[in-house]
Amino acid sequence: RKFDRHTRERKQYTNMASSWPETVQSCDLSEDQISTLQRQGFTRGLAKSLGSNCAEFPIRFWVIDNSYSMTTRDGHRIINTQQKDVRTTPCTRWEEIKDCV
């Protein structure tokens, strides 16, 4: 029975993947978008890589861990300072991932 369920799930994902487009439109960022990201602390190269990553990985899956270990305070958040700069501050793993997802 367990094997049958996994086989059905695998077929479902295989069918889903076959319906994805083979080519993805470019996600190149405009100069205005790049400038906005740079003001937020991104380097120009990192800002431009967002566009290429969008094209290379058009579908993303997030796996969220909500176990007790997420309360461990070994995470880091990037925050804006009053001097229009960015810095990192310690936080829990959960606080860190909330900024990304």
TACOR-V879262 format. One record per residue. N is the residue number from 1. RES is the residue in one small letter. NEAR is the number of other ideal C-beta (glycine too) atoms within 10 Angstrom. D_CENTER is the distance of its C-alpha to the mean C-alpha in whole Angstrom. Layout:
N_RES_NEAR_D_CENTER ; N_RES_NEAR_D_CENTER
This chain:
1_r_5_35 ; 2_k_6_32 ; 3_f_7_32 ; 4_d_8_33 ; 5_r_9_30 ; 6_h_10_27 ; 7_t_10_29 ; 8_r_9_29 ; 9_e_10_25 ; 10_r_10_24 ; 11_k_10_27 ; 12_q_10_24 ; 13_y_9_21 ; 14_t_9_23 ; 15_n_9_25 ; 16_m_10_21 ; 17_a_9_20 ; 18_s_8_23 ; 19_s_6_23 ; 20_w_9_20 ; 21_p_7_21 ; 22_e_5_21 ; 23_t_7_21 ; 24_v_13_18 ; 25_q_9_19 ; 26_s_10_18 ; 27_c_13_15 ; 28_d_13_17 ; 29_l_18_17 ; 30_s_9_20 ; 31_e_7_22 ; 32_d_8_22 ; 33_q_14_18 ; 34_i_19_18 ; 35_s_14_20 ; 36_t_13_18 ; 37_l_17_15 ; 38_q_13_18 ; 39_r_10_20 ; 40_q_12_17 ; 41_g_16_17 ; 42_f_17_15 ; 43_t_10_17 ; 44_r_11_18 ; 45_g_8_17 ; 46_l_12_13 ; 47_a_18_14 ; 48_k_16_15 ; 49_s_14_13 ; 50_l_15_10 ; 51_g_16_13 ; 52_s_13_13 ; 53_n_12_10 ; 54_c_16_10 ; 55_a_13_14 ; 56_e_10_13 ; 57_f_9_10 ; 58_p_13_11 ; 59_i_8_10 ; 60_r_7_7 ; 61_f_4_9 ; 62_w_7_8 ; 63_v_5_11 ; 64_i_9_12 ; 65_d_10_15 ; 66_n_8_17 ; 67_s_8_20 ; 68_y_7_22 ; 69_s_11_21 ; 70_m_16_18 ; 71_t_10_21 ; 72_t_10_21 ; 73_r_10_21 ; 74_d_10_20 ; 75_g_18_16 ; 76_h_14_16 ; 77_r_16_15 ; 78_i_12_15 ; 79_i_13_17 ; 80_n_12_20 ; 81_t_9_23 ; 82_q_5_26 ; 83_q_7_27 ; 84_k_9_24 ; 85_d_9_22 ; 86_v_12_19 ; 87_r_12_20 ; 88_t_11_18 ; 89_t_10_20 ; 90_p_11_20 ; 91_c_17_19 ; 92_t_16_18 ; 93_r_17_15 ; 94_w_16_15 ; 95_e_16_15 ; 96_e_18_12 ; 97_i_17_10 ; 98_k_14_11 ; 99_d_12_10 ; 100_c_7_6 ; 101_v_7_7
